[in-house]
């Protein structure tokens, strides 16, 4: 083998790696792209920094979070607020171009993907950008747990959850509730455990989490959620 061949191969690998990284950077900057990385939700929005800043502040007002700090200059903006249970919400904006802004959202120290996506969805709504993926009322099944955001109060959702368990003829074994959260545990057919966790996001927004058994049961979880929704709106 010629002596220069290993060097040529190594050089080719380096060039390919660099090109791949550049491609990822370019692809990651597309408007509308959303990624949840290391506890932080990141998005590129096709709107100016000014418009996005106004939308972010309106979002905090809509969700009834208390703003504790806000800073802005011509290139960046940062907003800190407190939500239910004094949870810290940080929204950071960065001007990419005149009509493109990077949005970063972190909830708490380690992140909360569900709430981060809810905040982003409301921000998009205030920008006039539609996105049904994270809208209130949609549900996602992840790691054995069904999660949903319902645009109703914690009290109403709690009543609907208890009625759902009664409708499905499950036996309630435990129920707890305070001003910010609620937990209901029941037993279904085959002594299967059904757990419903509720968390107040704002006065008119509640997070619902449903787990069936240890490893989850998507079909049954969706049946329980469907019955809760029915009791909420009918």
N, C-alpha and C positions, 0 to 999 in steps of 0.2 A: 504493500500500500504506500503511495507517495506520502512523504512527510507532511505536506501541506493539507492533505485531505481531512484529517481530524479538525484542523483549524477552520476549514471551509464549512464542515458540517456544523461545528459549534456556532459559527457566525450566522449560518442559515437559521438555526434554532432561535438565536437571539432576535434576529430580524422578524421571524414569524411571531415570536412572543410579543414583541413590541407592537406589531401590526394588529394582533388580536386584542391587545389592551386598548389600542386606539379605537378599534371598531366598537368595543364595549362602551367606551366613553362616549363615542358618537351616538350609539344606539340608546344609551341611558339618558340622553338629553332630549329625547323626543317629547313633545307636548302631550300631556295626558298620561305619561308613564308613571306608574306607582309601584313602589317596592318597600317592603317592611324589612329592615336590616338592623340587627343588634338593638332591638327595642325602639327603633325610630322609623316612622313612616315618612318616606320621601316621595315627592311628586314634582313634576314639571307642569306648570299651568300657563296656558297661552293667554296671558294677561300682563299688564304692566305691574311694576312693583307697587305703584300708588293704588291701583284698583284692588290688588291682592291684599294689601295692608288694610284697606277699608273693609273688605270682605272678611278678613280674619277678626277684626274688632267686632263686626256685626255678628259673627258666629259666636263669639264669647257671650254677647248680649242675648242672642237667641237661646243658647243653652243654659243661660243663667249662671255662668261661671263668673267668679269675682276676679277682675283684673288687678294684679298687684304691681305690675311693672310693664312699661312699654317704652321702647327706644327705636328711633328710626333716623337714617341718614339717606343720602342719595343712592346708595348701593345696597344697603341691607336694612332689615327691621327685625325686632325681637319683641315678643309679647309673652308675659308669664301670667298665668291665672290659677285659681284654685277652684276645684270642682267638689263634688260630693265627697264626704269623708276627708276633706282638706287635701285631696289629691292634686299634685302639682302638674300643670299642663304648660309646656313650652312650645311656642310656635316661632320658627325662625324662617325668614324670607331672604332671598338673595337675588338681585337683579342679574339676569343672564343676558338679556337684550331689552330693547324698548318694549317688546310685547311677549316676553318670556320670563317667568319667575320661578325659581326653585323654592319649594315649600318643604319644611321639615317639622314634624310633630313628634314630641315625646311626652308620654304620660307617666308620671312617677319616675323612679330611678331605673327600673328595669323594663319599662314599657308596658303598654296595654294595647294590643293590636286592634281589638274590637272598638274601643273608645276612640283610638286615634283615627280609625277609618270613619267613624261617625262624625268626628270633627271635620275631617277633610271633605266628607260628603256635604256637610252644611256649608262649608267654605265655598265649595264648587257651586252650590245652589245660589249663594249670594253673589257669585261671579256671573251667574247665568249660564253655567256649564252643566249640562245634564250628565248624570252617571248613575244608573240604576243599581250598579253592583253592590254598593254599600248603603243603599237607601234604607230608611227606617221601614221595618216590615219584612225585609229580606232575612234569610237565615243561612248560616254556613255550618256544615258538620265537620268538625276538626278533632282528631285524636279522641274519638269516642264521645264527643260532647256536641250537642246542637246549640248554637248561639244565635240570638236574634235581638234586634233593637226594636222596641215597640213604642210608638209615639203616644203613650198614655202614662198617667201617674203610677207611682209604685203602689199606692193603695188600690187602685182599680185593677192593676195586674195581679196583685196578691189575691183579691177576691175572685178573679177569673181563674187563677191557678187552682185554688181550692175547689171551685165549682167543677173544673175540668177533671180533677181527681175523683170527685164524687160521681160525675157523669160516667166515667170509665169504670166505676165500681172498684176502685183501688182502696186499700185500707191504709189510712194515714197513721204513721207510727211516730212522727215527730214534726213539729212546726214551730218556727221561731221568726220573730219580726221585730225590727226597730225602725227608726226614722229613715235609715239609709239602705237597709238590705232586709231580705227575707229568705228563709230556707224551709222547704217542705220535703219530707221523705215519706214515701208510701211503698206498699208492696202490691204487686200485681199478680197475674197468673203465674203459677210455678214459683211463688214467693220471690219473684224478681223485684229487685230494688229500683225504685224510680226516685231520682232526686232532682228537685227544681230549685235553682238559685236565682234570686232577683236582686238587682242592684239599681238604686236610684242614680240616674245620670243627670237629670234636671227635673224640674217640677212636672214636665210633660214628656219625659223620656225615660224608659226603663230597659235595662239589659236583662234578657232572659237566658238562662243556661239550663239545659236539660241533659241528664246522663241516666242511662238505663243499664243496670248491672255494673260490673267492674270495667268491662272493655267496650261498653256502649252497644246500642242497637238503634241504627239510624231510622229504620222504618217505624218503630214504636215511638222514638223520640219525636219524629215529625207528626205522628198521630196525636201525641200529647200537646204539642205546640198548636196544631190545627184546632184542637178543642179549646185551648186557651184563647186563641184569636176569635173563635166563634163567640165565646163568652164575653169578650171585650167589646164586640161590635154589634151583637144581636141580642 
